[in-house]
Amino acid sequence: MPIYEYKCKKCGNKFELLQKMNESNKNITCPECGAPNPEKLFSAFSSSSDKGSSCDTGTCPTCNL
């Protein structure tokens, strides 16, 4: 199950929620203030493979600072 990020429209609280891909956000409330219908945020995702990462090959700009 993926982790989705939400932002409360009332208090601005950002939070994560583990939920099924086809599950709606209809019944979600802010854990901080209890307001309904938080905004689903777009977020980056990561993946991994068995092949070496760019850090292993020396081509990663973050690792080569």
A tleap script that builds the chain and sets N, CA, C and O, in Angstrom:
source leaprc.protein.ff14SB
mol = sequence {
  NMET PRO ILE TYR GLU TYR LYS CYS LYS LYS
  CYS GLY ASN LYS PHE GLU LEU LEU GLN LYS
  MET ASN GLU SER ASN LYS ASN ILE THR CYS
  PRO GLU CYS GLY ALA PRO ASN PRO GLU LYS
  LEU PHE SER ALA PHE SER SER SER SER ASP
  LYS GLY SER SER CYS ASP THR GLY THR CYS
  PRO THR CYS ASN CLEU
}
set mol.1.N position { 0.848 -1.187 0.000 }
set mol.1.CA position { 0.000 0.000 0.000 }
set mol.1.C position { 0.891 1.247 0.000 }
set mol.1.O position { 1.865 1.319 0.750 }
set mol.2.N position { 0.559 2.206 -0.826 }
set mol.2.CA position { 1.350 3.438 -0.871 }
set mol.2.C position { 1.021 4.394 0.274 }
set mol.2.O position { -0.040 4.315 0.894 }
set mol.3.N position { 1.946 5.280 0.529 }
set mol.3.CA position { 1.753 6.332 1.523 }
set mol.3.C position { 1.412 7.611 0.765 }
set mol.3.O position { 2.155 8.031 -0.123 }
set mol.4.N position { 0.302 8.217 1.115 }
set mol.4.CA position { -0.131 9.462 0.486 }
set mol.4.C position { 0.082 10.624 1.444 }
set mol.4.O position { -0.050 10.481 2.660 }
set mol.5.N position { 0.414 11.771 0.876 }
set mol.5.CA position { 0.593 12.980 1.679 }
set mol.5.C position { -0.625 13.875 1.508 }
set mol.5.O position { -1.150 14.031 0.406 }
set mol.6.N position { -1.063 14.457 2.612 }
set mol.6.CA position { -2.219 15.344 2.619 }
set mol.6.C position { -1.877 16.635 3.347 }
set mol.6.O position { -0.972 16.682 4.180 }
set mol.7.N position { -2.634 17.691 3.009 }
set mol.7.CA position { -2.505 18.969 3.709 }
set mol.7.C position { -3.905 19.434 4.077 }
set mol.7.O position { -4.804 19.478 3.238 }
set mol.8.N position { -4.072 19.779 5.349 }
set mol.8.CA position { -5.363 20.245 5.830 }
set mol.8.C position { -5.652 21.632 5.265 }
set mol.8.O position { -4.799 22.518 5.311 }
set mol.9.N position { -6.852 21.811 4.735 }
set mol.9.CA position { -7.256 23.109 4.184 }
set mol.9.C position { -7.541 24.130 5.277 }
set mol.9.O position { -7.510 25.335 5.025 }
set mol.10.N position { -7.818 23.657 6.490 }
set mol.10.CA position { -8.170 24.559 7.591 }
set mol.10.C position { -6.937 25.033 8.367 }
set mol.10.O position { -6.729 26.235 8.530 }
set mol.11.N position { -6.118 24.083 8.847 }
set mol.11.CA position { -4.999 24.467 9.714 }
set mol.11.C position { -3.626 24.379 9.034 }
set mol.11.O position { -2.629 24.829 9.597 }
set mol.12.N position { -3.571 23.800 7.824 }
set mol.12.CA position { -2.302 23.711 7.103 }
set mol.12.C position { -1.421 22.542 7.508 }
set mol.12.O position { -0.312 22.404 6.991 }
set mol.13.N position { -1.881 21.705 8.412 }
set mol.13.CA position { -1.107 20.549 8.856 }
set mol.13.C position { -0.860 19.596 7.693 }
set mol.13.O position { -1.784 19.273 6.947 }
set mol.14.N position { 0.389 19.145 7.535 }
set mol.14.CA position { 0.726 18.141 6.534 }
set mol.14.C position { 0.890 16.809 7.247 }
set mol.14.O position { 1.521 16.729 8.301 }
set mol.15.N position { 0.315 15.762 6.659 }
set mol.15.CA position { 0.407 14.438 7.264 }
set mol.15.C position { 0.397 13.367 6.191 }
set mol.15.O position { -0.017 13.609 5.057 }
set mol.16.N position { 0.857 12.187 6.560 }
set mol.16.CA position { 0.912 11.047 5.658 }
set mol.16.C position { -0.113 10.004 6.085 }
set mol.16.O position { -0.458 9.887 7.261 }
set mol.17.N position { -0.587 9.253 5.100 }
set mol.17.CA position { -1.587 8.233 5.374 }
set mol.17.C position { -1.322 7.028 4.485 }
set mol.17.O position { -1.198 7.160 3.267 }
set mol.18.N position { -1.237 5.875 5.088 }
set mol.18.CA position { -1.072 4.623 4.361 }
set mol.18.C position { -2.460 4.135 3.962 }
set mol.18.O position { -3.295 3.846 4.819 }
set mol.19.N position { -2.701 4.044 2.643 }
set mol.19.CA position { -4.024 3.613 2.202 }
set mol.19.C position { -3.932 2.898 0.863 }
set mol.19.O position { -2.953 3.050 0.132 }
set mol.20.N position { -4.945 2.129 0.555 }
set mol.20.CA position { -5.000 1.395 -0.706 }
set mol.20.C position { -5.065 2.377 -1.867 }
set mol.20.O position { -5.567 3.492 -1.727 }
set mol.21.N position { -4.549 1.947 -3.018 }
set mol.21.CA position { -4.501 2.826 -4.183 }
set mol.21.C position { -5.885 3.273 -4.647 }
set mol.21.O position { -6.047 4.416 -5.075 }
set mol.22.N position { -6.867 2.410 -4.571 }
set mol.22.CA position { -8.205 2.756 -5.065 }
set mol.22.C position { -9.121 3.305 -3.974 }
set mol.22.O position { -10.309 3.521 -4.214 }
set mol.23.N position { -8.578 3.532 -2.778 }
set mol.23.CA position { -9.379 4.057 -1.674 }
set mol.23.C position { -9.525 5.571 -1.805 }
set mol.23.O position { -8.547 6.265 -2.079 }
set mol.24.N position { -10.720 6.080 -1.613 }
set mol.24.CA position { -10.935 7.531 -1.742 }
set mol.24.C position { -10.541 8.245 -0.455 }
set mol.24.O position { -10.375 7.619 0.592 }
set mol.25.N position { -10.397 9.546 -0.548 }
set mol.25.CA position { -10.070 10.353 0.636 }
set mol.25.C position { -11.332 10.990 1.218 }
set mol.25.O position { -11.264 11.985 1.939 }
set mol.26.N position { -12.464 10.408 0.899 }
set mol.26.CA position { -13.762 10.935 1.305 }
set mol.26.C position { -13.936 11.007 2.824 }
set mol.26.O position { -14.513 11.969 3.332 }
set mol.27.N position { -13.451 10.014 3.544 }
set mol.27.CA position { -13.662 9.956 4.993 }
set mol.27.C position { -12.423 10.341 5.801 }
set mol.27.O position { -12.341 10.031 6.989 }
set mol.28.N position { -11.474 11.003 5.177 }
set mol.28.CA position { -10.235 11.371 5.869 }
set mol.28.C position { -10.423 12.716 6.569 }
set mol.28.O position { -11.006 13.649 6.017 }
set mol.29.N position { -9.922 12.788 7.783 }
set mol.29.CA position { -9.938 14.042 8.529 }
set mol.29.C position { -8.525 14.364 8.993 }
set mol.29.O position { -7.687 13.471 9.122 }
set mol.30.N position { -8.269 15.615 9.236 }
set mol.30.CA position { -6.972 16.070 9.719 }
set mol.30.C position { -6.741 15.537 11.134 }
set mol.30.O position { -7.600 15.708 11.999 }
set mol.31.N position { -5.603 14.899 11.384 }
set mol.31.CA position { -5.349 14.386 12.736 }
set mol.31.C position { -5.079 15.509 13.748 }
set mol.31.O position { -5.132 15.276 14.956 }
set mol.32.N position { -4.795 16.699 13.273 }
set mol.32.CA position { -4.502 17.838 14.157 }
set mol.32.C position { -5.776 18.557 14.602 }
set mol.32.O position { -5.987 18.769 15.796 }
set mol.33.N position { -6.629 18.931 13.637 }
set mol.33.CA position { -7.805 19.739 13.987 }
set mol.33.C position { -9.135 19.044 13.703 }
set mol.33.O position { -10.186 19.535 14.115 }
set mol.34.N position { -9.103 17.901 13.001 }
set mol.34.CA position { -10.322 17.151 12.727 }
set mol.34.C position { -11.123 17.624 11.525 }
set mol.34.O position { -12.217 17.119 11.273 }
set mol.35.N position { -10.586 18.599 10.770 }
set mol.35.CA position { -11.309 19.105 9.604 }
set mol.35.C position { -11.378 18.030 8.514 }
set mol.35.O position { -10.416 17.288 8.317 }
set mol.36.N position { -12.503 17.941 7.812 }
set mol.36.CA position { -12.664 16.939 6.758 }
set mol.36.C position { -12.033 17.369 5.437 }
set mol.36.O position { -11.680 18.532 5.247 }
set mol.37.N position { -11.901 16.401 4.531 }
set mol.37.CA position { -11.484 16.624 3.144 }
set mol.37.C position { -10.152 17.352 2.978 }
set mol.37.O position { -10.117 18.431 2.386 }
set mol.38.N position { -9.063 16.793 3.484 }
set mol.38.CA position { -7.770 17.432 3.255 }
set mol.38.C position { -7.372 17.337 1.781 }
set mol.38.O position { -7.903 16.512 1.038 }
set mol.39.N position { -6.449 18.172 1.377 }
set mol.39.CA position { -5.977 18.211 0.000 }
set mol.39.C position { -4.890 17.156 -0.188 }
set mol.39.O position { -3.939 17.099 0.592 }
set mol.40.N position { -5.026 16.320 -1.220 }
set mol.40.CA position { -3.990 15.324 -1.512 }
set mol.40.C position { -2.854 16.048 -2.235 }
set mol.40.O position { -3.089 16.757 -3.213 }
set mol.41.N position { -1.640 15.869 -1.758 }
set mol.41.CA position { -0.478 16.523 -2.333 }
set mol.41.C position { 0.214 15.614 -3.340 }
set mol.41.O position { 0.192 14.390 -3.210 }
set mol.42.N position { 0.825 16.226 -4.339 }
set mol.42.CA position { 1.666 15.477 -5.254 }
set mol.42.C position { 3.004 15.294 -4.573 }
set mol.42.O position { 3.544 16.234 -3.991 }
set mol.43.N position { 3.531 14.113 -4.641 }
set mol.43.CA position { 4.812 13.878 -3.995 }
set mol.43.C position { 5.687 13.004 -4.871 }
set mol.43.O position { 5.202 12.252 -5.716 }
set mol.44.N position { 6.973 13.120 -4.651 }
set mol.44.CA position { 7.935 12.310 -5.389 }
set mol.44.C position { 7.907 10.895 -4.849 }
set mol.44.O position { 7.498 10.660 -3.712 }
set mol.45.N position { 8.333 9.980 -5.649 }
set mol.45.CA position { 8.432 8.603 -5.189 }
set mol.45.C position { 9.823 8.097 -5.494 }
set mol.45.O position { 10.539 8.666 -6.318 }
set mol.46.N position { 10.189 7.050 -4.840 }
set mol.46.CA position { 11.503 6.470 -5.100 }
set mol.46.C position { 11.352 4.990 -5.390 }
set mol.46.O position { 10.360 4.361 -5.022 }
set mol.47.N position { 12.335 4.461 -6.042 }
set mol.47.CA position { 12.355 3.039 -6.325 }
set mol.47.C position { 13.795 2.569 -6.241 }
set mol.47.O position { 14.732 3.367 -6.223 }
set mol.48.N position { 13.942 1.308 -6.192 }
set mol.48.CA position { 15.304 0.767 -6.144 }
set mol.48.C position { 15.409 -0.388 -7.114 }
set mol.48.O position { 14.410 -0.978 -7.526 }
set mol.49.N position { 16.632 -0.693 -7.466 }
set mol.49.CA position { 16.876 -1.824 -8.341 }
set mol.49.C position { 18.096 -2.570 -7.835 }
set mol.49.O position { 18.804 -2.090 -6.949 }
set mol.50.N position { 18.334 -3.712 -8.385 }
set mol.50.CA position { 19.496 -4.497 -7.984 }
set mol.50.C position { 20.771 -3.952 -8.589 }
set mol.50.O position { 21.863 -4.286 -8.130 }
set mol.51.N position { 20.654 -3.119 -9.610 }
set mol.51.CA position { 21.827 -2.532 -10.236 }
set mol.51.C position { 22.352 -1.411 -9.360 }
set mol.51.O position { 21.605 -0.876 -8.540 }
set mol.52.N position { 23.595 -1.047 -9.509 }
set mol.52.CA position { 24.211 -0.007 -8.696 }
set mol.52.C position { 23.535 1.334 -8.864 }
set mol.52.O position { 23.028 1.652 -9.940 }
set mol.53.N position { 23.527 2.107 -7.823 }
set mol.53.CA position { 22.954 3.450 -7.886 }
set mol.53.C position { 23.959 4.403 -8.502 }
set mol.53.O position { 25.123 4.047 -8.688 }
set mol.54.N position { 23.521 5.609 -8.819 }
set mol.54.CA position { 24.436 6.593 -9.383 }
set mol.54.C position { 25.498 6.986 -8.372 }
set mol.54.O position { 26.581 7.429 -8.755 }
set mol.55.N position { 25.201 6.830 -7.072 }
set mol.55.CA position { 26.229 7.097 -6.056 }
set mol.55.C position { 27.362 6.087 -6.150 }
set mol.55.O position { 28.523 6.414 -5.905 }
set mol.56.N position { 27.009 4.854 -6.508 }
set mol.56.CA position { 28.027 3.818 -6.651 }
set mol.56.C position { 28.936 4.083 -7.847 }
set mol.56.O position { 30.104 3.694 -7.841 }
set mol.57.N position { 28.406 4.740 -8.865 }
set mol.57.CA position { 29.180 4.968 -10.086 }
set mol.57.C position { 29.863 6.330 -10.084 }
set mol.57.O position { 30.626 6.632 -11.002 }
set mol.58.N position { 29.608 7.155 -9.077 }
set mol.58.CA position { 30.247 8.470 -9.005 }
set mol.58.C position { 29.575 9.533 -9.844 }
set mol.58.O position { 30.159 10.595 -10.062 }
set mol.59.N position { 28.358 9.285 -10.325 }
set mol.59.CA position { 27.673 10.264 -11.163 }
set mol.59.C position { 26.545 10.980 -10.447 }
set mol.59.O position { 25.829 11.771 -11.062 }
set mol.60.N position { 26.376 10.723 -9.186 }
set mol.60.CA position { 25.309 11.355 -8.410 }
set mol.60.C position { 25.745 12.750 -7.978 }
set mol.60.O position { 26.743 12.888 -7.272 }
set mol.61.N position { 25.005 13.801 -8.395 }
set mol.61.CA position { 25.410 15.164 -7.998 }
set mol.61.C position { 25.337 15.412 -6.515 }
set mol.61.O position { 26.096 16.229 -5.993 }
set mol.62.N position { 24.439 14.727 -5.810 }
set mol.62.CA position { 24.315 14.915 -4.367 }
set mol.62.C position { 25.513 14.316 -3.636 }
set mol.62.O position { 26.027 14.909 -2.688 }
set mol.63.N position { 25.955 13.147 -4.076 }
set mol.63.CA position { 27.061 12.467 -3.406 }
set mol.63.C position { 28.419 13.074 -3.744 }
set mol.63.O position { 29.394 12.869 -3.022 }
set mol.64.N position { 28.475 13.811 -4.829 }
set mol.64.CA position { 29.762 14.353 -5.292 }
set mol.64.C position { 29.938 15.825 -4.953 }
set mol.64.O position { 30.679 16.527 -5.640 }
set mol.65.N position { 29.272 16.307 -3.909 }
set mol.65.CA position { 29.377 17.715 -3.544 }
set mol.65.C position { 30.718 18.035 -2.941 }
set mol.65.O position { 30.973 19.182 -2.576 }
savepdb mol mol.pdb
quit
